[in-house]
Amino acid sequence: MFLPPDMILTPPGALQPTVGMLQTQAGQHDQMAQTQTNGAEYTAVVWEGNDHNQYQRVHTSLAQHQQANADEMRSVAQVLLTAIQMLELILTLVSIARVLFAAAAALAAAGFFTFGASEAAAADTAAAAVETQASSIAASTALKAILKAAFEAFLSQLRQRAIGTAIGAGVGLSIGVTSDIQHGRSGWDAVLHPLEDMALGAGAGFELSAPTPWTGGGVAFGIVHAGTDTAANGFDLERSFDDVAGDTALFTGFDQTADLPTQGQQFGNRLTDPMYSMPNQYADAISSDLQNALPPGSQGRVTMGTGIVQDADGNRYLVIGTSEPNGYIRPSVRPSIPADAYISNLPGHAEDSIVQFAQQQGWQVISVGAGRPICQPCEQIIVNAGGYEAIASNTRSGFIPFWMR
């Protein structure tokens, strides 16, 4: 196993027991060698005396000494091998420890990348469950719809800022680790500095992902703050980063605090707006009203549809579709259309026209309803765009919308 010299971090004295064993074995080997030499000399004397029996005894003894010497050599070799294996094991453990520390740091940063996605998946599942399990009892349906709206209002903000938070956290972590290396920090000091930088970077990234005038003021003040620190104490990358990131988050925090009443009002409006709290029921009800507003002779052949769509910021809009050519709206129907609704003039059935309009704008299809049972081709178009959860009205295939079950 090859390891660079800077990975050898064996504590002083850790291999002393092995060194002692080697010294003991070496001493025994010297004794055996001396015994062999003495035996050879004695053999020569006996040989000169021509004493055959004595020679045989000495020869046998010498052979035993040689065998013992060979055994000692093998023992020494085994001790050396054990020592090498111990050293390699120690160095391997050190390498693993370093890799684990790096992985832990990477996972900390990765947490900022995955936070928004994992929470979004969990909340979307919960929201889908709300629709799937909705009861026909009005109170239960309303309560579950409000919970879904709360989830979606939270997620719309979370998704918008997740990327900025992750980038800021990554930059802060990198600066913290670099500073640890430059200053030779160790122990808890080496851990806490990168974590502090990562937190400040995440806060600044969170705010910069949706900047306001307060955010710009915070950045400007942070730059002046960092310049003052540099003039007084010399340049330090970590300190300058903390000044700018901290002031950015602080200034925007003041803005967020001052804006809490407005944000609370917007959040409350979303909870009470049927486009957020009960989109399927709302789309089906509007479609029925528009269908009933058609002249009696047209109600059996013209279809009025209503779609609820959502942009990337979580804002929802009403889109009206009709099976009439070029999106023509009958005079009797116009008074029943909400003032803030979009009217699609795209070709096709009313439901298809709504989906096409949403896709052209880059919007997500939340719900599509119709004044007449939805045909199978339009049903499939809705499912492809928003799933079965997006079907708000009865269908010709017999599929019953979730909210009606």
C-alpha positions as a printed Julia matrix, in Angstrom:
405×3 Matrix{Float64}:
   0.0     0.0     0.0
   1.42    3.38   -1.01
   0.6     6.39    1.1
   2.14    9.88    0.87
   4.4    10.96    3.74
   1.96   13.57    5.04
  -0.56   10.81    5.78
   1.79    9.25    8.41
   0.18   10.5    11.57
   1.08    7.57   13.92
   1.23    8.91   17.49
   4.73    8.86   19.11
   5.37    5.53   20.82
   2.5     3.72   19.08
   4.93    1.16   17.57
   7.24    0.81   20.63
   5.87   -2.67   21.58
   6.68   -3.89   18.07
  10.17   -2.4    18.21
  10.77   -4.2    21.54
   9.7    -7.49   20.03
  12.12   -6.99   17.14
  14.98   -6.21   19.54
  14.26   -9.34   21.61
  14.17  -11.5    18.51
  17.42  -10.02   17.27
  19.11  -10.82   20.59
  17.92  -14.4    20.48
  19.15  -14.69   16.93
  22.63  -13.52   18.0
  22.69  -16.12   20.77
  21.74  -18.87   18.35
  24.43  -17.77   15.91
  27.05  -17.88   18.65
  25.88  -21.34   19.69
  26.22  -22.48   16.09
  29.76  -21.12   15.91
  30.72  -22.88   19.14
  29.23  -26.12   17.87
  31.24  -25.9    14.68
  34.45  -25.38   16.62
  33.65  -28.31   18.92
  32.9   -30.5    15.94
  36.31  -29.8    14.53
  37.97  -30.87   17.84
  35.98  -34.1    18.03
  36.72  -34.87   14.4
  40.4   -34.63   15.11
  39.94  -37.13   17.97
  38.33  -39.52   15.54
  35.61  -40.25   18.07
  32.78  -41.33   15.82
  30.08  -41.52   18.5
  30.96  -38.17   19.94
  30.93  -36.69   16.46
  27.45  -38.06   15.84
  26.13  -36.46   19.02
  27.71  -33.14   18.19
  26.45  -33.34   14.61
  22.9   -33.98   15.84
  23.13  -31.07   18.27
  24.42  -28.79   15.53
  21.54  -29.75   13.24
  19.08  -28.95   16.01
  20.7   -25.56   16.5
  20.46  -24.88   12.78
  16.78  -25.79   12.77
  16.17  -23.52   15.8
  18.03  -20.74   14.03
  15.85  -21.12   10.95
  12.75  -21.03   13.16
  13.99  -17.83   14.78
  14.55  -16.24   11.38
  11.01  -17.11   10.38
   9.75  -15.63   13.65
  11.65  -12.41   12.99
  10.19  -12.25    9.48
   6.68  -12.76   10.87
   7.21   -9.97   13.42
   8.38   -7.62   10.66
   5.34   -8.52    8.56
   3.03   -7.9    11.53
   4.66   -4.52   12.17
   4.21   -3.49    8.54
   0.57   -4.57    8.57
  -0.06   -2.62   11.77
   1.48    0.5    10.25
  -0.58    0.14    7.07
  -3.74   -0.37    9.12
  -3.05    2.78   11.14
  -2.43    4.83    8.01
  -5.53    3.38    6.34
  -7.67    4.35    9.33
  -6.26    7.87    9.18
  -7.12    8.08    5.49
 -10.64    6.8     6.14
 -11.09    9.34    8.93
 -10.11   12.16    6.58
 -12.42   10.93    3.85
 -15.31   10.64    6.32
 -14.72   14.19    7.54
 -14.73   15.49    3.96
 -17.88   13.49    3.22
 -19.59   14.91    6.3
 -18.75   18.43    5.17
 -20.0    17.68    1.66
 -23.23   16.22    3.04
 -23.76   19.34    5.14
 -23.58   21.47    1.99
 -25.62   18.94    0.02
 -28.33   19.21    2.65
 -28.98   22.75    1.42
 -29.38   21.45   -2.15
 -31.74   18.65   -1.2
 -33.71   20.46    1.48
 -36.14   22.16   -0.85
 -36.59   19.1    -3.12
 -37.22   16.61   -0.29
 -39.65   18.92    1.5
 -41.4    19.64   -1.78
 -41.84   15.93   -2.54
 -43.23   15.26    0.94
 -45.59   18.22    0.81
 -46.76   17.46   -2.73
 -47.55   13.9    -1.62
 -49.51   15.25    1.32
 -51.36   17.67   -0.95
 -52.25   14.88   -3.36
 -53.47   12.8    -0.44
 -55.71   15.71    0.62
 -57.44   15.66   -2.76
 -57.58   11.87   -3.0
 -59.09   11.4     0.43
 -61.36   14.45    0.34
 -64.72   13.75    1.91
 -68.07   14.75    0.54
 -68.73   16.44    3.85
 -68.24   20.17    3.25
 -66.42   20.93    6.5
 -63.89   18.13    6.04
 -63.26   19.08    2.42
 -62.71   22.72    3.3
 -60.27   21.85    6.12
 -58.16   19.58    3.94
 -58.14   22.12    1.11
 -56.88   24.8     3.52
 -54.04   22.51    4.61
 -53.12   21.92    0.99
 -53.09   25.66    0.28
 -50.81   26.2     3.28
 -48.38   23.6     1.96
 -48.34   25.11   -1.51
 -47.9    28.68   -0.25
 -44.91   27.54    1.78
 -43.4    25.52   -1.06
 -43.69   28.32   -3.6
 -41.36   30.42   -1.44
 -39.09   27.49   -0.61
 -38.5    26.51   -4.23
 -37.79   30.1    -5.23
 -34.97   30.45   -2.69
 -33.55   26.92   -2.54
 -30.9    27.43   -5.24
 -29.64   30.71   -3.76
 -29.44   29.14   -0.31
 -27.46   26.18   -1.62
 -24.98   28.33   -3.53
 -24.43   30.62   -0.54
 -23.9    27.67    1.78
 -21.39   26.1    -0.61
 -19.4    29.31   -0.92
 -19.38   29.79    2.85
 -18.25   26.23    3.48
 -15.41   26.54    0.95
 -14.19   29.79    2.49
 -14.36   28.3     6.0
 -12.33   25.23    5.06
  -9.77   27.37    3.2
  -9.42   29.62    6.24
  -8.91   26.58    8.5
  -6.01   25.46    6.33
  -4.47   28.95    6.19
  -4.68   29.48    9.95
  -3.81   25.91   10.91
  -6.92   25.44   13.03
  -7.65   22.14   14.72
 -10.29   20.51   16.91
 -13.64   22.18   17.42
 -12.27   25.46   16.17
 -11.66   23.88   12.76
 -15.24   22.55   12.69
 -17.16   25.57   13.98
 -15.58   28.16   11.67
 -16.72   26.44    8.42
 -20.18   25.83    9.91
 -20.52   29.49   10.85
 -19.39   30.6     7.37
 -21.79   28.13    5.77
 -24.72   29.45    7.81
 -23.94   33.08    6.95
 -23.52   32.17    3.28
 -26.84   30.3     3.28
 -28.61   33.29    4.81
 -27.14   35.71    2.29
 -27.91   33.35   -0.6
 -31.47   32.96    0.63
 -31.98   36.71    0.53
 -30.09   37.34   -2.72
 -32.25   34.78   -4.53
 -35.17   37.22   -4.22
 -33.47   40.62   -3.83
 -35.15   43.78   -2.6
 -33.79   47.32   -2.13
 -32.98   46.29    1.43
 -30.89   43.43    0.08
 -28.86   45.86   -2.05
 -28.41   48.12    0.97
 -27.15   45.19    3.02
 -24.6    44.22    0.37
 -23.35   47.8     0.09
 -23.05   48.2     3.85
 -21.27   44.85    4.09
 -18.71   45.89    1.49
 -18.01   49.12    3.4
 -17.8    47.11    6.63
 -15.32   44.67    5.08
 -13.23   47.55    3.73
 -13.05   49.15    7.18
 -11.97   45.86    8.75
  -9.32   45.37    6.08
  -7.92   48.87    6.6
  -7.7    48.3    10.35
  -6.59   44.67   10.56
  -5.38   43.67    7.1
  -7.17   41.54    4.54
  -8.74   38.26    5.65
 -11.01   36.44    3.21
 -13.12   34.76    5.86
 -13.68   37.96    7.86
 -14.57   39.94    4.74
 -17.03   37.26    3.61
 -18.66   37.16    7.03
 -19.03   40.97    7.0
 -20.75   41.07    3.61
 -22.91   37.95    4.08
 -23.91   38.84    7.62
 -24.88   42.42    6.79
 -26.85   41.28    3.73
 -28.88   38.81    5.79
 -29.31   41.33    8.62
 -30.61   44.16    6.43
 -33.03   41.9     4.58
 -34.14   40.45    7.88
 -35.22   43.94    8.95
 -37.16   44.26    5.69
 -38.83   40.86    6.17
 -39.82   41.77    9.71
 -41.34   45.05    8.59
 -43.19   43.25    5.79
 -44.65   40.5     7.97
 -48.14   42.06    8.15
 -48.35   42.26    4.35
 -47.04   38.72    3.96
 -49.54   37.49    6.53
 -52.37   39.15    4.64
 -51.27   37.57    1.36
 -51.0    34.19    3.0
 -54.46   34.6     4.49
 -55.88   35.56    1.11
 -54.49   32.37   -0.37
 -56.13   30.33    2.34
 -59.52   31.86    1.6
 -59.19   32.14   -2.22
 -60.97   29.1    -3.73
 -58.34   28.91   -6.51
 -55.89   27.84   -3.78
 -58.12   26.21   -1.17
 -60.42   24.17   -3.45
 -59.36   24.53   -7.1
 -61.27   21.54   -8.48
 -64.57   22.53   -6.91
 -64.06   26.12   -8.07
 -63.22   25.14  -11.67
 -66.24   22.83  -11.85
 -68.58   25.48  -10.39
 -67.42   28.25  -12.76
 -67.74   25.88  -15.73
 -71.31   25.01  -14.74
 -72.24   28.69  -14.36
 -70.81   29.53  -17.8
 -72.52   26.52  -19.41
 -75.86   27.54  -17.93
 -75.34   31.08  -19.24
 -75.28   29.82  -22.84
 -78.46   30.16  -24.9
 -80.63   27.05  -24.4
 -80.09   25.98  -27.99
 -76.3    26.05  -27.57
 -75.97   24.29  -24.23
 -76.07   20.81  -25.81
 -73.38   21.44  -28.43
 -71.07   24.16  -27.05
 -68.78   23.44  -24.11
 -67.49   26.05  -21.69
 -64.41   25.15  -19.68
 -62.49   26.64  -16.78
 -58.87   26.04  -15.88
 -56.81   27.01  -12.84
 -53.11   27.36  -13.61
 -50.04   28.36  -11.59
 -46.84   30.21  -12.48
 -43.33   29.51  -11.16
 -43.86   31.87   -8.19
 -46.96   30.04   -7.02
 -49.47   32.61   -8.27
 -52.66   31.15   -9.7
 -54.84   32.38  -12.54
 -58.22   31.57  -14.07
 -58.35   30.61  -17.76
 -61.64   30.3   -19.65
 -61.94   28.06  -22.71
 -64.71   27.39  -25.19
 -65.34   25.0   -28.04
 -66.46   27.93  -30.2
 -64.07   28.91  -33.03
 -61.33   31.43  -32.13
 -62.42   31.53  -28.5
 -65.7    33.3   -29.25
 -67.7    34.05  -26.1
 -71.47   34.41  -26.44
 -72.86   37.73  -25.2
 -75.0    35.96  -22.6
 -71.89   34.31  -21.12
 -69.63   37.37  -20.84
 -71.18   38.82  -17.64
 -70.53   35.52  -15.83
 -66.77   35.5   -16.55
 -64.66   36.78  -13.62
 -62.96   40.08  -14.42
 -59.43   38.79  -13.83
 -59.82   35.64  -15.98
 -57.83   34.96  -19.14
 -59.75   33.81  -22.23
 -58.05   31.3   -24.5
 -58.63   31.68  -28.23
 -56.59   28.62  -29.17
 -58.19   25.9   -31.34
 -59.68   22.65  -30.1
 -62.14   21.67  -27.42
 -62.55   23.97  -24.43
 -60.37   21.77  -22.17
 -57.67   21.36  -24.8
 -57.65   25.11  -25.45
 -57.05   25.79  -21.73
 -54.14   23.34  -21.5
 -52.54   24.8   -24.64
 -52.83   28.31  -23.21
 -51.16   27.27  -19.95
 -48.33   25.49  -21.73
 -47.65   28.51  -23.95
 -47.23   30.65  -20.83
 -45.05   28.04  -19.11
 -47.65   27.56  -16.37
 -48.6    24.45  -14.46
 -52.08   23.0   -14.92
 -53.74   22.66  -11.51
 -57.34   21.94  -12.44
 -59.58   21.83  -15.53
 -63.37   21.65  -15.45
 -66.07   21.66  -18.12
 -69.78   22.41  -18.35
 -70.39   19.1   -20.16
 -68.83   15.67  -19.45
 -65.19   15.68  -20.54
 -64.52   13.54  -23.62
 -61.81   10.88  -23.53
 -59.24   12.74  -25.72
 -59.55   15.85  -23.52
 -59.4    13.71  -20.38
 -56.07   12.32  -21.54
 -54.78   15.8   -22.39
 -55.6    16.98  -18.85
 -53.99   13.91  -17.28
 -50.82   14.4   -19.34
 -50.6    18.03  -18.2
 -51.57   17.78  -14.53
 -52.43   14.2   -13.61
 -55.8    12.74  -12.65
 -55.87   15.19   -9.74
 -56.42   17.98  -12.29
 -59.74   16.58  -13.54
 -62.43   18.76  -11.94
 -65.62   17.61  -13.72
 -67.31   14.37  -14.7
 -66.0    12.5   -17.73
 -67.56   10.39  -20.47
 -65.21    7.52  -19.58
 -66.84    7.27  -16.15
 -63.88    8.6   -14.16
 -65.14   10.43  -11.09
 -63.01   13.37   -9.94
 -61.36   12.79   -6.58
 -63.12   15.66   -4.89
 -66.53   14.19   -5.73
 -65.83   10.83   -4.1
